[in-house]
Structures are given as C-alpha cells and as structure tokens.
Amino acid sequence: MRRWLFGDQLGPHFLDDPHQTVLMVESRAVFERRAFHRQKAHLTLSAMRHRAAELGDRALYLRTRTYGEAVQLAGEPVDVCAPTTLRARKLVNALDGVTVLPPRGYVTSGDDFGGWADARRGTLRMEDFYRFARQRHAVLMEPDGTPAGGKWNLDADNRNPPPRDADRLDVPPAPEIVEDEIDAEVRADLDRWQAEGVEFTGVDGPRLFPATRKEALARLRHFVTHRLPHFGPHEDAMLSGDPFMAHSMLSSSFNLGLLDPVEAIGRAEKAYRDGAVPLASAEGFIRQLIGWRDYVWHLYWYFDAGYRSVNELNARNRLPDWFINLDADAVEAACLSDVLSGVRDRGYVHHIPRLMVLGNYALQRGWRPSAMVDWFHRNFVDGFEWVMVANVVGMSQYADLGKITTKPYAAGGNYINRMSDYCGGCRYDPRTRLGENACPFTAGYWTFLHRAQDRLSGNVRMMRSLQQLETIHDLDQVIAQEQARGSKAP
C-alpha cells in the first residue's frame, strides 16, 4: 500500500519497506491560512522536495490546495502514520481510503505514557516521566538498575554562566549547509507566492538547517564528536555573539522526521560510555529527547483539546505590533532586541532565550497564552503545534497553574545579567526597577508578582518571592510605570 508522508515524516523510519511507494502532498493553502516565517516555509518545502527527489519514481508528489484533493487524485488506498496535530489527525480519520497507523518518531509509546500518567493522578512532572522512560528503554542505566553516575539528573552541573569576556564558546561551528537547485526553486516559488499575496514573517536568508537526512546525520555526527562535550556546562547560558553556543541545532531535524531520536540517544550514550563525552553533557542532551521532547508530545494528546486555551492567570493582553512584526530595531532592551532579531533573521534562538527572554517578557506583561502558542509555532523553524502547546501554555506562561511545572519561569534582570553578556552594554540597569534606567524585566517581575499574587499564594516555591513583594516600598510607582509603558517596545 502507498504510504502517505506528511511534511514532518521524512525519515526512513516512517516507511516499512525500502521499496515502498509514497504519496507526498504540498498544499499552498497551509501557507495561506497563517503567516509563517519565511525561512520556516523554505526549510519545510525544501525538505519535502528533497525527500521526493531521493525517492524518485516511488514518490507521487502532488501540489494541491487541499489534502483531500490529493488523496482523490492518488486514486488508490493509502496508509499514513498518525499525523502530529489534532486537525490533521481528524482529517485523515475522515477520509475514505486512508488507513491510519500509530505515530512514529518518538521514544515512548502512547500506551506507556498513558499508563504512567494515569497512575500519577494528575501530577505530571517531566522529571518523573524522564526517570520512567530511562528505565523503560534502558538508557544511561547500569546493570543493577541504578542511573549512570548514581544520579538521574545532572542539571545542577549544567547551569554555568557564559565564560567571562568571551564573545562565543570555543567550539567548532556546525557543518555549513550548501544550498542546491531545489533550494533555488523553493526560493523562487516563495517569492512568487509573496507577490501573489501570501504573507510571511521574518526575512529570507540562506538555509541554516538540514533539509535532508544526509545533512542531518552529518550535523549529528559532528555534534556528538565536537560540540556535545561542551554542551552541558553552558546549556543555559546566552551570548549575544553566539546564537548557537554548543547546542545541537537538530531540533528541526527531529521535528521534520529526518532523524529518529532513538539513534541520537544511542550515539550520545555510546560517546559517554567510550569516555569521549562527560556524563553531564550526554545526560543533558538525552534528557531533552527522551524526557522533554517525548513529554510535550504525549501531553498534547493526553490533555483535552481545550488545554491550548487554558488561561488560569487571566492574561488577556494582545501581543503588540512590534512583537508580532519581529521589529527588533524598535527595542532598546539589549537582550530582547538581540533575541527578537534572532527570530527575525534565523527563525531560531535556543531554548533559554525562548523561555527566559521572550516567554518571560510575555508572562510579565500578561499576554494571552494562546496567542503566544501561535506566535512560536509560526516563527520558529522547529515550531509545530504539538511542540508549542505544553511548552508555552504550561511551562513558559504557567497558564495551567502548575500542571506540569512547579513554579512560573519568571525572573528579573539579574538572572539575565548572570546568564548572559547582554546587560553590560544595555541602557537599562538590571538592578533598577524604577526610573528612566529601570530594567523592564526587573520592573516587570515585581509587577507580575503583584498581579498574580492571589493565584500564586498557595505555591510553596513562590512564598519567598511573594514575601519580598511586601517589602518593595515603591511598588505602586513601579506598577504605574509599567502601566504607562503599556504595549510600547521597551
């Protein structure tokens, strides 16, 4: 039977037979419905067209407005690995002649996750799931059933600030991407679509991320050999001159299905067992895959569809135009300006700028969480709906009041000062909350705590911060200052 491959199911692990015929559908309507980042659109279409070229005559590649039209044109029954969004899964279940198979591209099965989650009785912590998954799949485990090194989580070893007076980490850059005629065709098509009225965000630029399995495997090999040893210690650090640090730059490859996370986990563990990589670095990378990535995938399906709209902190403010339009030049705060320009120019920043700059600022201002889900989904090359719902609603914006995290990821300017080089050249002072030089993150932190204190009063981990709130003698002035700022760019 012909296998229908969605645009995020591009690796060999989505086929059962190396000679299997496939259906691939390129739907322009997907890009007409919402404005995606130009480089995200390029990467996705380039990856699909490269895969079709690799498959040759085995691939029926159709360009139609809708998926339903393509299935009718195929003129034969097809099967498909379950798609990654509620909308797409509803579609394939409703189409005649389509057999839906279990999902692929994740480590833990849905049944295993459901059994684990049901037994937790509503307390769904990633750390607990991570330990369950490590044991279930025998990853970084010793023969006696204990975790490698005697500890499950070495995150405490991976929170170093960036090296002092360094512009970038001393690690080899990832292998460069060399564009080809398929990329040129994609770019020409996107230029034509824009001329015809299809809207995109961000700016065009050279392709920075793998569009083929060969490119992804080259990045994976290079990362494990040259970058993974340095990944752990500065995993949470930020440098204005080094947007990639020692991160793998493989999140889009996993999310497009070019790489199977199982193979990456195996390579990282082998590097540790061979003595080539410190345990803290290997464990940190593996936790991102077998832990967090699988965790947010399964939560997307475990929670009901209404979870995307949860808003327990009653954050109702709309996203301002400067943020929607990625207008980094309008922003004076050095950290926010640099991170927003990274989104505009690359469609990518690593997880700490996402969480502690973009998400932190939005949380402090009370921007609507569902709008933030959509913003992250559209603007990041690795952004898919299933990725962003739990990451934004539950983690970044704490809109579920702790279903998956123990406290809000809110912090003032001192955190950014400690973990980055941004504050030294910024017009704002991270130690100041009031006045012309007041850091918008520091002022925003106390304003957020004041606004949310009733909802956070039962949170033990927030008790100390809420008690400090009572000692802020100029709190009313700080709040008035932030209200006067409103939606203006800081």
GUKE-825159 format. One record per residue (C-alpha): x negated, y, z; residue in three letters; chain; residue number from 1. Coordinates in Angstrom, 3 decimals. Example, Ala and Ser with C-alpha at 12.3 -4.5 7.8 and 13.67 -1.06 7.14 Angstrom:
BEGIN
{{-12.300,-4.500,7.800},"Ala","A",1};
{{-13.670,-1.060,7.140},"Ser","A",2};
This chain:
BEGIN
{{0.000,0.000,0.000},"Met","A",1};
{{-1.214,3.515,-0.793},"Arg","A",2};
{{-2.424,5.392,2.311},"Arg","A",3};
{{-1.313,8.995,2.700},"Trp","A",4};
{{-4.159,11.017,4.187},"Leu","A",5};
{{-3.351,14.348,5.797},"Phe","A",6};
{{-5.993,17.074,5.723},"Gly","A",7};
{{-7.234,16.130,9.180},"Asp","A",8};
{{-7.551,12.399,8.409},"Gln","A",9};
{{-10.551,12.449,6.109},"Leu","A",10};
{{-12.957,9.881,7.537},"Gly","A",11};
{{-13.298,6.185,6.651},"Pro","A",12};
{{-11.693,5.163,9.951},"His","A",13};
{{-8.328,6.281,8.528},"Phe","A",14};
{{-8.492,3.527,5.897},"Leu","A",15};
{{-8.164,-0.223,6.446},"Asp","A",16};
{{-9.847,-1.281,3.221},"Asp","A",17};
{{-12.809,0.365,1.452},"Pro","A",18};
{{-10.924,-0.084,-1.819},"His","A",19};
{{-7.573,1.258,-0.574},"Gln","A",20};
{{-5.781,3.781,-2.781},"Thr","A",21};
{{-4.723,7.041,-1.176},"Val","A",22};
{{-2.323,9.938,-1.553},"Leu","A",23};
{{-3.511,13.429,-0.653},"Met","A",24};
{{-1.264,16.480,-0.732},"Val","A",25};
{{-2.356,20.107,-0.936},"Glu","A",26};
{{0.589,22.284,-0.008},"Ser","A",27};
{{0.247,26.005,-0.637},"Arg","A",28};
{{3.402,26.546,1.422},"Ala","A",29};
{{1.399,25.708,4.564},"Val","A",30};
{{-0.712,28.818,3.969},"Phe","A",31};
{{2.273,30.959,3.013},"Glu","A",32};
{{4.093,30.305,6.292},"Arg","A",33};
{{1.456,31.905,8.511},"Arg","A",34};
{{-1.788,33.827,8.119},"Ala","A",35};
{{-4.734,31.516,8.770},"Phe","A",36};
{{-8.349,32.621,8.984},"His","A",37};
{{-9.844,32.769,5.508},"Arg","A",38};
{{-12.777,30.540,6.495},"Gln","A",39};
{{-10.453,28.015,8.136},"Lys","A",40};
{{-8.431,27.782,4.921},"Ala","A",41};
{{-11.640,27.396,2.925},"His","A",42};
{{-13.023,24.660,5.171},"Leu","A",43};
{{-9.793,22.656,5.169},"Thr","A",44};
{{-9.279,22.804,1.403},"Leu","A",45};
{{-12.947,22.159,0.710},"Ser","A",46};
{{-12.902,19.090,2.966},"Ala","A",47};
{{-9.765,17.717,1.290},"Met","A",48};
{{-11.059,18.263,-2.239},"Arg","A",49};
{{-14.467,16.821,-1.394},"His","A",50};
{{-12.797,13.706,0.006},"Arg","A",51};
{{-10.662,13.336,-3.096},"Ala","A",52};
{{-13.777,13.659,-5.271},"Ala","A",53};
{{-15.505,10.952,-3.227},"Glu","A",54};
{{-12.534,8.602,-3.674},"Leu","A",55};
{{-12.357,9.239,-7.419},"Gly","A",56};
{{-9.655,7.245,-9.214},"Asp","A",57};
{{-8.475,5.765,-5.915},"Arg","A",58};
{{-7.071,9.157,-4.892},"Ala","A",59};
{{-3.809,10.626,-6.134},"Leu","A",60};
{{-4.342,14.308,-5.302},"Tyr","A",61};
{{-1.162,16.334,-5.678},"Leu","A",62};
{{-0.757,20.093,-5.354},"Arg","A",63};
{{2.877,20.719,-4.490},"Thr","A",64};
{{4.822,23.209,-2.453},"Arg","A",65};
{{6.088,20.575,-0.013},"Thr","A",66};
{{5.002,17.171,1.233},"Tyr","A",67};
{{8.379,15.666,0.382},"Gly","A",68};
{{7.918,16.589,-3.287},"Glu","A",69};
{{4.545,14.834,-3.308},"Ala","A",70};
{{5.921,11.601,-1.859},"Val","A",71};
{{8.614,11.574,-4.542},"Gln","A",72};
{{6.032,12.214,-7.278},"Leu","A",73};
{{3.855,9.384,-5.952},"Ala","A",74};
{{6.706,7.071,-6.901},"Gly","A",75};
{{5.715,4.228,-4.585},"Glu","A",76};
{{5.875,3.345,-0.876},"Pro","A",77};
{{3.066,4.806,1.249},"Val","A",78};
{{1.904,4.387,4.803},"Asp","A",79};
{{0.319,7.064,6.957},"Val","A",80};
{{-1.499,7.223,10.272},"Cys","A",81};
{{0.757,9.232,12.571},"Ala","A",82};
{{0.155,12.969,11.935},"Pro","A",83};
{{-1.154,15.244,14.656},"Thr","A",84};
{{1.753,17.686,15.044},"Thr","A",85};
{{5.355,17.329,16.125},"Leu","A",86};
{{6.583,18.961,12.933},"Arg","A",87};
{{4.567,16.702,10.619},"Ala","A",88};
{{5.474,13.571,12.533},"Arg","A",89};
{{9.155,14.450,12.349},"Lys","A",90};
{{8.750,14.945,8.602},"Leu","A",91};
{{7.094,11.596,7.858},"Val","A",92};
{{9.594,9.754,10.032},"Asn","A",93};
{{12.430,11.269,7.991},"Ala","A",94};
{{11.023,10.496,4.528},"Leu","A",95};
{{12.141,7.383,2.683},"Asp","A",96};
{{9.401,5.009,1.601},"Gly","A",97};
{{6.928,6.092,4.304},"Val","A",98};
{{5.656,3.679,6.966},"Thr","A",99};
{{4.159,5.430,10.000},"Val","A",100};
{{1.205,3.725,11.691},"Leu","A",101};
{{-0.264,4.501,15.137},"Pro","A",102};
{{-2.556,7.564,15.305},"Pro","A",103};
{{-6.305,7.255,14.875},"Arg","A",104};
{{-9.327,9.397,15.638},"Gly","A",105};
{{-9.117,9.296,19.442},"Tyr","A",106};
{{-10.695,7.018,22.027},"Val","A",107};
{{-7.897,6.154,24.456},"Thr","A",108};
{{-4.601,4.804,23.136},"Ser","A",109};
{{-1.274,6.484,23.802},"Gly","A",110};
{{-0.069,3.463,25.776},"Asp","A",111};
{{-3.148,3.531,28.007},"Asp","A",112};
{{-2.775,7.259,28.611},"Phe","A",113};
{{0.948,6.927,29.303},"Gly","A",114};
{{0.325,4.188,31.850},"Gly","A",115};
{{-2.330,6.268,33.560},"Trp","A",116};
{{-0.201,9.444,33.536},"Ala","A",117};
{{2.965,7.734,34.778},"Asp","A",118};
{{1.037,6.331,37.735},"Ala","A",119};
{{-0.225,9.815,38.660},"Arg","A",120};
{{3.312,11.046,39.444},"Arg","A",121};
{{2.857,14.482,37.938},"Gly","A",122};
{{-0.742,15.198,38.993},"Thr","A",123};
{{-2.633,15.073,35.718},"Leu","A",124};
{{-6.203,16.178,36.298},"Arg","A",125};
{{-8.700,15.800,33.485},"Met","A",126};
{{-11.395,14.592,35.877},"Glu","A",127};
{{-9.214,11.665,36.965},"Asp","A",128};
{{-8.418,10.776,33.348},"Phe","A",129};
{{-12.090,11.064,32.415},"Tyr","A",130};
{{-13.076,8.526,35.057},"Arg","A",131};
{{-10.288,6.219,33.926},"Phe","A",132};
{{-11.438,6.488,30.291},"Ala","A",133};
{{-15.107,5.919,31.190},"Arg","A",134};
{{-14.168,2.687,32.942},"Gln","A",135};
{{-11.623,1.614,30.338},"Arg","A",136};
{{-14.124,1.966,27.487},"His","A",137};
{{-17.322,1.139,29.419},"Ala","A",138};
{{-19.016,4.443,28.587},"Val","A",139};
{{-22.006,5.539,30.699},"Leu","A",140};
{{-21.280,2.751,33.140},"Met","A",141};
{{-23.663,0.411,34.949},"Glu","A",142};
{{-23.123,-3.376,35.144},"Pro","A",143};
{{-21.981,-3.098,38.764},"Asp","A",144};
{{-19.124,-0.768,37.771},"Gly","A",145};
{{-20.714,2.456,39.006},"Thr","A",146};
{{-21.260,5.511,36.779},"Pro","A",147};
{{-24.687,6.034,35.248},"Ala","A",148};
{{-26.847,8.037,37.639},"Gly","A",149};
{{-24.414,7.453,40.502},"Gly","A",150};
{{-22.179,10.429,39.688},"Lys","A",151};
{{-19.166,10.735,37.414},"Trp","A",152};
{{-19.591,14.406,36.621},"Asn","A",153};
{{-22.809,16.401,36.386},"Leu","A",154};
{{-21.129,19.700,35.567},"Asp","A",155};
{{-22.852,21.341,38.534},"Ala","A",156};
{{-26.144,20.863,36.676},"Asp","A",157};
{{-24.748,22.482,33.531},"Asn","A",158};
{{-23.896,25.979,34.744},"Arg","A",159};
{{-27.188,27.802,34.333},"Asn","A",160};
{{-27.110,31.383,33.070},"Pro","A",161};
{{-28.983,32.118,29.841},"Pro","A",162};
{{-32.774,32.394,30.045},"Pro","A",163};
{{-33.776,35.851,31.182},"Arg","A",164};
{{-34.960,38.245,28.446},"Asp","A",165};
{{-34.212,35.686,25.710},"Ala","A",166};
{{-32.286,36.630,22.594},"Asp","A",167};
{{-31.482,32.991,21.832},"Arg","A",168};
{{-32.125,29.488,23.102},"Leu","A",169};
{{-35.321,27.857,21.929},"Asp","A",170};
{{-33.635,25.075,19.956},"Val","A",171};
{{-33.823,24.203,16.244},"Pro","A",172};
{{-30.910,25.549,14.208},"Pro","A",173};
{{-28.390,23.069,12.860},"Ala","A",174};
{{-28.877,21.910,9.263},"Pro","A",175};
{{-27.600,24.537,6.853},"Glu","A",176};
{{-24.588,23.905,4.662},"Ile","A",177};
{{-25.195,24.149,0.916},"Val","A",178};
{{-22.049,25.060,-0.977},"Glu","A",179};
{{-21.255,23.421,-4.320},"Asp","A",180};
{{-18.854,23.764,-7.238},"Glu","A",181};
{{-15.920,22.543,-5.128},"Ile","A",182};
{{-16.513,25.390,-2.680},"Asp","A",183};
{{-16.669,27.823,-5.602},"Ala","A",184};
{{-13.335,26.503,-6.882},"Glu","A",185};
{{-11.745,26.807,-3.432},"Val","A",186};
{{-13.005,30.366,-3.038},"Arg","A",187};
{{-11.637,31.342,-6.444},"Ala","A",188};
{{-8.255,29.796,-5.622},"Asp","A",189};
{{-8.063,31.604,-2.281},"Leu","A",190};
{{-8.985,34.907,-3.972},"Asp","A",191};
{{-6.144,34.313,-6.437},"Arg","A",192};
{{-3.700,33.389,-3.665},"Trp","A",193};
{{-4.568,36.592,-1.811},"Gln","A",194};
{{-3.989,38.626,-4.977},"Ala","A",195};
{{-0.594,36.932,-5.220},"Glu","A",196};
{{0.347,37.917,-1.676},"Gly","A",197};
{{-0.812,35.057,0.575},"Val","A",198};
{{-2.217,36.636,3.737},"Glu","A",199};
{{-5.300,35.557,5.668},"Phe","A",200};
{{-7.058,36.797,8.790},"Thr","A",201};
{{-10.778,37.334,9.272},"Gly","A",202};
{{-13.282,37.729,6.486},"Val","A",203};
{{-14.611,35.350,3.867},"Asp","A",204};
{{-18.134,34.084,4.250},"Gly","A",205};
{{-20.447,31.193,3.474},"Pro","A",206};
{{-19.154,27.849,4.697},"Arg","A",207};
{{-20.786,27.178,8.076},"Leu","A",208};
{{-19.265,23.815,8.994},"Phe","A",209};
{{-19.235,20.351,7.388},"Pro","A",210};
{{-16.661,19.578,4.719},"Ala","A",211};
{{-17.926,16.053,4.023},"Thr","A",212};
{{-18.738,13.070,6.164},"Arg","A",213};
{{-22.320,13.174,4.873},"Lys","A",214};
{{-22.721,16.751,6.135},"Glu","A",215};
{{-21.060,15.886,9.437},"Ala","A",216};
{{-23.295,12.862,10.009},"Leu","A",217};
{{-26.368,14.968,9.263},"Ala","A",218};
{{-25.214,17.509,11.861},"Arg","A",219};
{{-24.504,14.747,14.384},"Leu","A",220};
{{-27.926,13.123,13.938},"Arg","A",221};
{{-29.675,16.481,14.218},"His","A",222};
{{-27.658,17.481,17.287},"Phe","A",223};
{{-28.364,14.274,19.212},"Val","A",224};
{{-32.075,14.405,18.384},"Thr","A",225};
{{-32.858,18.108,18.650},"His","A",226};
{{-30.070,20.016,20.388},"Arg","A",227};
{{-28.369,17.649,22.824},"Leu","A",228};
{{-31.404,17.574,25.174},"Pro","A",229};
{{-30.922,21.333,25.676},"His","A",230};
{{-27.131,21.336,25.636},"Phe","A",231};
{{-26.324,20.633,29.273},"Gly","A",232};
{{-28.136,23.307,31.298},"Pro","A",233};
{{-26.798,26.273,29.300},"His","A",234};
{{-23.457,24.769,28.262},"Glu","A",235};
{{-21.555,27.619,29.959},"Asp","A",236};
{{-23.903,30.462,29.024},"Ala","A",237};
{{-23.432,33.170,26.398},"Met","A",238};
{{-25.980,35.176,24.402},"Leu","A",239};
{{-24.975,37.962,22.042},"Ser","A",240};
{{-27.703,36.999,19.567},"Gly","A",241};
{{-26.997,33.268,19.631},"Asp","A",242};
{{-23.370,32.373,18.908},"Pro","A",243};
{{-24.030,28.619,18.705},"Phe","A",244};
{{-26.542,28.116,21.549},"Met","A",245};
{{-27.159,24.324,21.799},"Ala","A",246};
{{-23.564,23.374,21.047},"His","A",247};
{{-22.953,20.622,18.525},"Ser","A",248};
{{-20.939,22.708,16.007},"Met","A",249};
{{-18.999,19.489,15.353},"Leu","A",250};
{{-15.558,20.279,16.774},"Ser","A",251};
{{-14.140,20.984,13.312},"Ser","A",252};
{{-15.664,17.732,12.021},"Ser","A",253};
{{-13.894,15.707,14.708},"Phe","A",254};
{{-10.633,17.580,14.171},"Asn","A",255};
{{-10.721,17.122,10.393},"Leu","A",256};
{{-11.321,13.419,10.936},"Gly","A",257};
{{-14.753,13.450,9.290},"Leu","A",258};
{{-16.276,11.914,12.419},"Leu","A",259};
{{-14.894,9.294,14.776},"Asp","A",260};
{{-15.538,10.388,18.387},"Pro","A",261};
{{-16.418,6.789,19.261},"Val","A",262};
{{-19.506,6.913,17.021},"Glu","A",263};
{{-20.658,10.231,18.507},"Ala","A",264};
{{-20.212,8.932,22.049},"Ile","A",265};
{{-22.224,5.842,21.166},"Gly","A",266};
{{-25.091,7.894,19.724},"Arg","A",267};
{{-25.204,10.206,22.747},"Ala","A",268};
{{-25.187,7.327,25.218},"Glu","A",269};
{{-27.912,5.494,23.294},"Lys","A",270};
{{-30.064,8.637,23.343},"Ala","A",271};
{{-29.707,8.748,27.131},"Tyr","A",272};
{{-30.410,5.012,27.544},"Arg","A",273};
{{-33.509,5.398,25.334},"Asp","A",274};
{{-34.815,8.206,27.554},"Gly","A",275};
{{-34.537,10.847,24.836},"Ala","A",276};
{{-31.781,12.935,26.429},"Val","A",277};
{{-31.201,13.929,30.087},"Pro","A",278};
{{-28.140,12.348,31.645},"Leu","A",279};
{{-26.584,15.759,32.424},"Ala","A",280};
{{-26.625,16.719,28.731},"Ser","A",281};
{{-25.340,13.360,27.483},"Ala","A",282};
{{-22.638,13.243,30.136},"Glu","A",283};
{{-21.531,16.815,29.426},"Gly","A",284};
{{-21.123,16.131,25.702},"Phe","A",285};
{{-19.396,12.791,26.256},"Ile","A",286};
{{-17.023,14.396,28.754},"Arg","A",287};
{{-15.943,16.860,26.072},"Gln","A",288};
{{-14.971,13.956,23.796},"Leu","A",289};
{{-13.763,11.022,25.891},"Ile","A",290};
{{-12.482,13.428,28.528},"Gly","A",291};
{{-11.192,16.806,27.445},"Trp","A",292};
{{-10.510,16.207,23.734},"Arg","A",293};
{{-8.575,12.986,24.315},"Asp","A",294};
{{-6.871,14.543,27.331},"Tyr","A",295};
{{-5.396,17.542,25.482},"Val","A",296};
{{-4.386,15.300,22.569},"Trp","A",297};
{{-2.382,12.991,24.800},"His","A",298};
{{-0.859,15.848,26.824},"Leu","A",299};
{{0.504,17.306,23.585},"Tyr","A",300};
{{2.613,14.165,23.189},"Trp","A",301};
{{3.189,13.335,26.854},"Tyr","A",302};
{{4.747,16.681,27.731},"Phe","A",303};
{{8.014,17.516,26.048},"Asp","A",304};
{{8.143,19.966,23.149},"Ala","A",305};
{{9.118,22.793,25.496},"Gly","A",306};
{{5.673,22.803,27.123},"Tyr","A",307};
{{4.397,25.072,24.344},"Arg","A",308};
{{6.760,27.806,25.585},"Ser","A",309};
{{6.120,27.399,29.331},"Val","A",310};
{{5.510,30.795,30.933},"Asn","A",311};
{{5.608,30.453,34.725},"Glu","A",312};
{{3.588,33.644,35.269},"Leu","A",313};
{{6.196,35.571,33.277},"Asn","A",314};
{{3.598,37.007,30.898},"Ala","A",315};
{{5.716,38.877,28.352},"Arg","A",316};
{{3.418,41.451,26.751},"Asn","A",317};
{{2.870,41.249,22.999},"Arg","A",318};
{{-0.596,40.858,21.544},"Leu","A",319};
{{-1.899,44.302,20.496},"Pro","A",320};
{{-2.614,45.025,16.849},"Asp","A",321};
{{-6.364,45.388,17.351},"Trp","A",322};
{{-6.475,41.829,18.721},"Phe","A",323};
{{-4.165,40.366,16.098},"Ile","A",324};
{{-6.208,42.006,13.333},"Asn","A",325};
{{-9.575,40.959,14.842},"Leu","A",326};
{{-10.597,44.609,14.916},"Asp","A",327};
{{-13.802,44.177,16.917},"Ala","A",328};
{{-15.041,47.619,15.862},"Asp","A",329};
{{-12.231,49.234,17.852},"Ala","A",330};
{{-13.503,47.618,21.089},"Val","A",331};
{{-16.190,49.232,23.249},"Glu","A",332};
{{-16.500,46.445,25.853},"Ala","A",333};
{{-19.642,44.671,24.611},"Ala","A",334};
{{-18.563,41.111,25.412},"Cys","A",335};
{{-15.084,41.378,23.945},"Leu","A",336};
{{-16.302,43.242,20.866},"Ser","A",337};
{{-19.004,40.660,20.121},"Asp","A",338};
{{-16.736,37.663,20.698},"Val","A",339};
{{-13.925,39.122,18.619},"Leu","A",340};
{{-16.376,39.861,15.811},"Ser","A",341};
{{-17.471,36.213,16.006},"Gly","A",342};
{{-13.892,35.143,15.414},"Val","A",343};
{{-13.539,37.626,12.562},"Arg","A",344};
{{-16.841,36.757,10.865},"Asp","A",345};
{{-17.097,32.998,11.517},"Arg","A",346};
{{-13.732,31.711,12.694},"Gly","A",347};
{{-15.636,30.275,15.649},"Tyr","A",348};
{{-17.065,31.009,19.078},"Val","A",349};
{{-17.905,28.279,21.559},"His","A",350};
{{-15.694,27.258,24.476},"His","A",351};
{{-16.902,29.736,27.131},"Ile","A",352};
{{-16.251,32.921,25.079},"Pro","A",353};
{{-12.846,31.423,24.229},"Arg","A",354};
{{-11.995,30.771,27.848},"Leu","A",355};
{{-13.787,33.449,29.847},"Met","A",356};
{{-13.688,36.391,27.424},"Val","A",357};
{{-10.697,36.013,25.080},"Leu","A",358};
{{-8.460,33.915,27.327},"Gly","A",359};
{{-9.479,35.730,30.498},"Asn","A",360};
{{-8.663,39.129,28.991},"Tyr","A",361};
{{-5.270,37.919,27.745},"Ala","A",362};
{{-4.423,36.364,31.117},"Leu","A",363};
{{-5.264,39.583,32.929},"Gln","A",364};
{{-3.052,41.623,30.575},"Arg","A",365};
{{-0.069,39.284,30.713},"Gly","A",366};
{{0.038,38.488,27.009},"Trp","A",367};
{{2.617,35.919,26.002},"Arg","A",368};
{{1.014,32.432,26.153},"Pro","A",369};
{{2.856,31.046,23.122},"Ser","A",370};
{{1.522,33.953,21.044},"Ala","A",371};
{{-1.973,33.115,22.221},"Met","A",372};
{{-1.480,29.473,21.179},"Val","A",373};
{{-0.567,30.648,17.688},"Asp","A",374};
{{-3.477,33.122,17.569},"Trp","A",375};
{{-6.068,30.497,18.479},"Phe","A",376};
{{-4.507,27.946,16.118},"His","A",377};
{{-4.670,30.287,13.136},"Arg","A",378};
{{-8.027,31.941,13.731},"Asn","A",379};
{{-10.387,29.070,14.582},"Phe","A",380};
{{-11.828,26.645,12.053},"Val","A",381};
{{-11.330,23.830,14.572},"Asp","A",382};
{{-7.900,25.052,15.675},"Gly","A",383};
{{-4.948,22.705,15.387},"Phe","A",384};
{{-1.669,22.911,17.280},"Glu","A",385};
{{-2.348,19.804,19.372},"Trp","A",386};
{{-5.735,21.248,20.378},"Val","A",387};
{{-4.440,24.620,21.468},"Met","A",388};
{{-1.225,23.927,23.381},"Val","A",389};
{{-2.705,22.460,26.555},"Ala","A",390};
{{-5.963,24.401,26.160},"Asn","A",391};
{{-4.149,27.737,26.087},"Val","A",392};
{{-0.878,27.207,27.972},"Val","A",393};
{{-2.277,25.028,30.740},"Gly","A",394};
{{-5.937,25.960,31.024},"Met","A",395};
{{-6.596,29.418,29.609},"Ser","A",396};
{{-3.338,31.138,30.566},"Gln","A",397};
{{-2.332,28.999,33.594},"Tyr","A",398};
{{1.242,29.316,32.370},"Ala","A",399};
{{2.247,25.948,33.857},"Asp","A",400};
{{1.127,26.932,37.397},"Leu","A",401};
{{-1.359,24.112,37.687},"Gly","A",402};
{{-0.007,21.044,35.913},"Lys","A",403};
{{-3.473,20.367,34.530},"Ile","A",404};
{{-5.837,22.789,36.312},"Thr","A",405};
{{-6.292,23.670,39.964},"Thr","A",406};
{{-6.621,27.450,39.558},"Lys","A",407};
{{-6.457,30.189,36.926},"Pro","A",408};
{{-9.588,30.808,34.860},"Tyr","A",409};
{{-9.584,34.479,35.778},"Ala","A",410};
{{-12.789,36.342,36.563},"Ala","A",411};
{{-14.123,39.857,36.785},"Gly","A",412};
{{-17.065,41.417,35.031},"Gly","A",413};
{{-19.595,39.983,37.470},"Asn","A",414};
{{-19.011,36.480,36.085},"Tyr","A",415};
{{-19.684,37.678,32.539},"Ile","A",416};
{{-22.751,39.576,33.755},"Asn","A",417};
{{-24.118,36.447,35.432},"Arg","A",418};
{{-23.491,34.112,32.488},"Met","A",419};
{{-24.443,36.360,29.561},"Ser","A",420};
{{-26.570,39.246,28.346},"Asp","A",421};
{{-23.585,41.404,27.405},"Tyr","A",422};
{{-23.355,43.774,30.346},"Cys","A",423};
{{-26.834,45.296,30.116},"Gly","A",424};
{{-26.005,47.263,27.007},"Gly","A",425};
{{-22.337,47.909,27.723},"Cys","A",426};
{{-20.842,51.308,28.520},"Arg","A",427};
{{-18.810,49.636,31.289},"Tyr","A",428};
{{-20.224,48.626,34.680},"Asp","A",429};
{{-19.178,45.122,35.813},"Pro","A",430};
{{-19.436,46.252,39.461},"Arg","A",431};
{{-16.982,49.109,38.966},"Thr","A",432};
{{-13.201,48.776,38.955},"Arg","A",433};
{{-12.116,52.412,38.883},"Leu","A",434};
{{-13.112,55.385,36.787},"Gly","A",435};
{{-14.491,56.095,33.349},"Glu","A",436};
{{-17.114,53.322,33.550},"Asn","A",437};
{{-14.832,50.734,35.129},"Ala","A",438};
{{-15.220,47.301,33.562},"Cys","A",439};
{{-11.873,46.271,32.041},"Pro","A",440};
{{-12.471,42.698,33.230},"Phe","A",441};
{{-13.166,43.762,36.814},"Thr","A",442};
{{-10.192,46.129,36.942},"Ala","A",443};
{{-8.082,43.600,35.075},"Gly","A",444};
{{-8.940,40.831,37.540},"Tyr","A",445};
{{-7.554,42.696,40.534},"Trp","A",446};
{{-4.558,43.911,38.568},"Thr","A",447};
{{-3.784,40.325,37.543},"Phe","A",448};
{{-4.031,39.052,41.120},"Leu","A",449};
{{-1.667,41.784,42.280},"His","A",450};
{{0.855,40.988,39.564},"Arg","A",451};
{{0.706,37.211,40.077},"Ala","A",452};
{{0.182,37.001,43.843},"Gln","A",453};
{{3.670,35.698,44.621},"Asp","A",454};
{{3.278,32.830,42.129},"Arg","A",455};
{{-0.260,32.052,43.313},"Leu","A",456};
{{0.320,32.320,47.062},"Ser","A",457};
{{0.595,28.553,47.522},"Gly","A",458};
{{-2.664,27.835,45.683},"Asn","A",459};
{{-5.345,26.953,48.241},"Val","A",460};
{{-8.165,27.709,45.792},"Arg","A",461};
{{-6.840,31.243,45.318},"Met","A",462};
{{-6.417,32.013,49.013},"Met","A",463};
{{-9.738,33.798,49.458},"Arg","A",464};
{{-9.258,35.988,46.383},"Ser","A",465};
{{-5.732,36.906,47.443},"Leu","A",466};
{{-7.016,37.823,50.896},"Gln","A",467};
{{-9.665,40.040,49.272},"Gln","A",468};
{{-6.876,41.737,47.352},"Leu","A",469};
{{-5.632,43.163,50.647},"Glu","A",470};
{{-8.975,44.885,51.222},"Thr","A",471};
{{-9.002,46.796,47.913},"Ile","A",472};
{{-8.389,50.328,49.207},"His","A",473};
{{-7.951,51.869,45.753},"Asp","A",474};
{{-5.758,49.087,44.331},"Leu","A",475};
{{-2.876,51.418,43.443},"Asp","A",476};
{{-5.244,53.591,41.416},"Gln","A",477};
{{-6.762,50.571,39.674},"Val","A",478};
{{-3.290,49.322,38.722},"Ile","A",479};
{{-2.289,52.776,37.462},"Ala","A",480};
{{-5.497,52.943,35.437},"Gln","A",481};
{{-4.765,49.584,33.786},"Glu","A",482};
{{-1.148,50.544,33.099},"Gln","A",483};
{{-2.390,53.735,31.421},"Ala","A",484};
{{-4.737,51.646,29.254},"Arg","A",485};
{{-1.753,49.608,28.110},"Gly","A",486};
{{-2.428,47.896,24.801},"Ser","A",487};
{{-5.338,50.136,23.851},"Lys","A",488};
{{-8.590,48.448,22.946},"Ala","A",489};
{{-11.000,48.623,25.899},"Pro","A",490};
